[in-house]
Amino acid sequence: MIFVYRISLGDYDFGASTVLDDMQNGIYWFFWALIVTVTCIVFLNFIIAEVGASYSNVKQNVEVFVL
């Protein structure tokens, strides 16, 4: 699990997957895909929240900027 987590964060050392048997290798890649997907969802949620906060900030101050 630690190797899968490290790979999902950008440490692309796939050496651990070469010493596993077929069943463990399938589980390894399943967890890798799961962690990458969850990480992407979390980061995209953060980006959407930041864009929404910036939009509301500009919307509140639009009269000051235009006039």
HUTAGI-V230836 format. One record per residue. N is the residue number from 1. D_FIRST is the distance of its C-alpha to the first C-alpha in Angstrom with 1 decimal. Layout:
N|D_FIRST ; N|D_FIRST
//
This chain:
1|0.0 ; 2|3.8 ; 3|5.5 ; 4|5.1 ; 5|6.2 ; 6|8.6 ; 7|10.0 ; 8|10.6 ; 9|12.5 ; 10|14.6 ; 11|13.5 ; 12|14.3 ; 13|13.5 ; 14|12.8 ; 15|13.7 ; 16|10.6 ; 17|11.5 ; 18|15.0 ; 19|14.6 ; 20|13.0 ; 21|15.5 ; 22|16.3 ; 23|14.7 ; 24|11.2 ; 25|11.9 ; 26|12.9 ; 27|9.9 ; 28|7.8 ; 29|10.5 ; 30|10.9 ; 31|7.7 ; 32|8.7 ; 33|12.2 ; 34|11.5 ; 35|10.0 ; 36|12.8 ; 37|15.3 ; 38|14.7 ; 39|14.9 ; 40|18.0 ; 41|19.5 ; 42|19.2 ; 43|20.7 ; 44|23.4 ; 45|24.2 ; 46|24.8 ; 47|27.0 ; 48|29.0 ; 49|29.5 ; 50|30.8 ; 51|33.1 ; 52|34.4 ; 53|35.2 ; 54|36.9 ; 55|38.9 ; 56|40.1 ; 57|41.1 ; 58|43.1 ; 59|44.6 ; 60|45.9 ; 61|47.5 ; 62|48.8 ; 63|52.4 ; 64|52.3 ; 65|51.1 ; 66|53.5 ; 67|56.6
//
